[in-house]
Amino acid sequence: MSKTNIQLSDNNLKINFGDEFDITDVLKNNKVEIMLDHKSYIFDRNVLDGAIIALSH
């Protein structure tokens, strides 16, 4: 769950405070794949540092 607003400029996607999403894969070159609203997005995982709360692992 997001604990802040996150703007993912590469995908023109905004994740708002409280939005829940799944991290589906950790990729090479510090990239992460997430699933939000049944859509998959890939972006730099540094964007998530300090911005999310894990609800389960």
N, C-alpha and C positions, 0 to 999 in steps of 0.2 A: 504494500500500500504506500502511496506517495504521502510524504509528510510535508511537502511543499509543492508549489507549482513548478513544472519542468517544461521548458520549451525545447523541442527537438527540431532544430531548424532544418536539418537535412531532409526530414520527412514532412515538414510543415505540420507537425503534430504537437499538441499541447496536452500534457498530463496535469490534471488539477489536484489540489490538496484532497486527499481521501480517496482518489481513484485507485482501484485495485487492478493489477495486471500480473501476468505470469512471466517470469524469466524462463524462456524455453531452451536456451542454449548459450554457452560462453564460447565465443569463436576466437580465431587467431587475431593478432593485431589489436588486442584490447577492445574487441567488439562484442556486443551482447545482442541476442535476439529476444524480443519480448512479444507477448500476445496480448492485445488490448482490443476489446470489442470484436473478437473473432478475426482480427487482422494481425499479421506479423510485421514487425518493424526491426531493423538492425541499425544500431548506432554505437557510438563510443561509450564504453561503460563508465568512464570518468564522470559522465553526466549524472549517474546515479549515486555517486559517492556522497554519503550523508543526506541523501534526499529521499530515502525509502525506509520503510519499516517492514521487516519480514514477518508475515503472518503465520507461515509454516515453512518447513524445509523438507 
